[in-house]
């Protein structure tokens, strides 16, 4: 049996432990017992911080979403040509994904069985739609190649961006920096998606 | 209780049912009971066809791998400039992925707890390495942009290709054809990855 340690958790540090367990076992497969074991404190200590695992999910997903939606309000994302704004949003989305890796990983893996999961999926779709709208505007401006359908281009762009959670492990020897990865995504995607000669 | 139906399964049709259940519940979360219910035949009828669920996994994964590795032996994948071979392999990988969607989906989701799962992961890595070698050769030929690291480029290329399993649903109204998706992936990736002016 694990000795319970004194509860010195802050909301943030408890959340970090919970997100790790959610990502490893899946949210559905995680019980309060699992969280208690991973944190090394009793279930009632956890209940002192939050109402239950669904609140931890909501807090974790909020952290990911706040980071992503904040990008859309940055000056470079709101002014200028759509293609430049799209390119900026792509770069910053990759950076937020890497800075908030476990939180965004959780967001991308959530499948809706509870209200919180359905809300997460809804908000994620909303973010995707905002980016898709930028992409459509850039296409209408003639700044993206006309021979790739805008819906397909959006899916492939997010496919590339979101795949980063599958392999990026910060701090590993030889790991690329956040900037190198963001540069690679932007170069790969945009030298392809921009109409040649117009960038 | 479900009425058991007469066992008219062929190895292929039983496999198709099993793969659907594996993809829905996860391989770990699937019992012989689940397979029996989904197929509508008794467990002993299933055992008449295969030794157990691990054999079904092996058969399903083999089908995905056979399709993928066959691409590497096609004439367009073995002769000519590396960049053209890489582009051909990219297109054909997307096509195989869409033609064998449930089987490749299973391959991409497998995590190694059993011998068969570890073998699947090993063979998948082998495929990825074969493609990565082509990409490195194309970079060495000067046909890919030098400002994206070859390892990162490989990961992003597979990120884009593999993301197709997340959203492609054949036969849906308005769904893109296999050729449209393959074209989009190749255009998006290669107009980006090729050194400008050399394609």
Interface residues (C-beta under 8 A of the other chain):
Chain A: X145 X147 X148 X149 X151 X152 X153 X155 X156 X157 X158 X159 X160 X162 X163 X164 X166 X167 X176 X180 X181 X183 X184 X185 X187 X188 X189 X190 X191 X192 X193 X196
Chain B: X145 X147 X148 X149 X151 X152 X153 X155 X156 X157 X158 X159 X160 X162 X163 X164 X166 X167 X176 X180 X181 X183 X184 X185 X187 X188 X189 X190 X191 X192 X193 X196
